[in-house]
Amino acid sequence: MARHKVDICGISTSSLTVLSNEEMEKLFKEYQNGHIEAKEKLVSGNLKLVLSILKKYNNRIDNMDDLFQIGCIGLIKAIDNFDLKHGVKFSTYAVPMILGEVKRYLRDNNSVRIARSIKDTAYRIAKEKERLAALLGKEPPIRMLCENLGLTEYELFLAENSLKESISMSEPIYNDGGDVIYLADQLEDKTNSLYSLEERLSVKDALNKLKAKERYIIQSRYLYGKTQMELSEELGISQAQISRLEKSGLDNIKRMIL
């Protein structure tokens, strides 16, 4: 099996071409000058990016082909709106847009079917929660549930949310004969929130899967603000080694959450 190969929607990422930065820049210039063929090449040359993002949903969603189409819509929107003047890699610009399309579809489309294994896990959680509540006389802590069931907090969060029915934001929740109050009117505006609970749990889960030294360096650098020089003296290794371990840890986290 090829390294980092992802099989999804009948497509293997190992068989897809990946465009170099020079090729990407050349194609964007051609597309922005009206060459539609360049857009087609940009789409096909970035399908691996879409599939890599979708791999975390594999085995959790039944209709992966539909999700792939939604991811491609996000990719096309990113291509249409990308400007070389941004001074960033296209992937940096495109990933949030593709993820946004996918998450919007999962949130708003009632036809999405959650994988049976996730629902089975949710029922196991409910049964264990009921057992522990009777034993403890109170709601069991999340950590205890995770330990008893062999789950991460992220897996528990996903499974429990799979049983929740979605309702329309246009659902009326109060009407006294005057103006109707809709659900959307009562929702907190979280547009300024950088990361959702799902994203934070995903990062936490990925961090826990790192090698011990990589995890310690990432936590020390980004949670406690230590410098690479401080860590070099503390761990008795060179600053170059600290830098390599930090980069390796960050790359591993990216692979696990995208």
Phi, psi and omega in degrees: 000135181294148181295137179060023179287140177234124176255118183207142178053031179075010181238136176256129181297337181291343182263359183266145177279149177239128182280142175283167179300322180294318179295320179299312182298317180297316181292323179295320178297319179294317181295318181289350173261011173101007180271103183295328180301327179295323179296318179299321179291324178295320179295307183295329181281355179238012178296330179298325178296316179298313182295323179295324177292322184283346187298334180287345177265353181296139183071005177245337180236135182289315188265068181293331179298318178296319181295325177296318178298319179295318177299322178294326176298316177298320178298314180297319177298320180295318179296318181295329187257352184289140179233127180301338180290348179299332179073021178234162176294149179299320181299323178298322180283322189280325185304310179298326181289319178294314178299321180298317179296316181296313182292324177296319179296314180296326181283319190262340186267110183290349182277354179294128179253125179284141181304144183302322182297325179291318178295320178299320177297320179298320179292323176297319179297314181298319181293317181290323178297318178295319180296314182291324179297320178292325182284320184268339184078015178201171178298126182290146178294150181301319182300321179295317178301314182297317180295316181294326185260355180069038182242156170274165177299325180295315179295321178296316179301313181296315183295314181296322181286344180292338182267354181279131178279136178276145176233157183289144175291347178268008180294123177288130181245351178201138178207111181258020181097350177252231179290137178277137175259125181258161181305318181302330181292337186256000182275140177290138177279110182250025182295338180271357179283127185290320186223142177281167177300319180301317181292320180294318179293325179297316179294318180298318180296316180296319180299319181292342181268355179288161172296153188304316184290320178298316181298317181296319181292316179298314180296318181294321183286315191257344176258324186248358173072022179286149178273163177297325179295318178298317179292326178299315179292322182292318185266351178072030176231166185289159177297327178297320178294320177301315181298317180294317180294322178297313180297318179298318179297316180295319178297320179295320178297316179301316181297324184282334184256348179263000000 
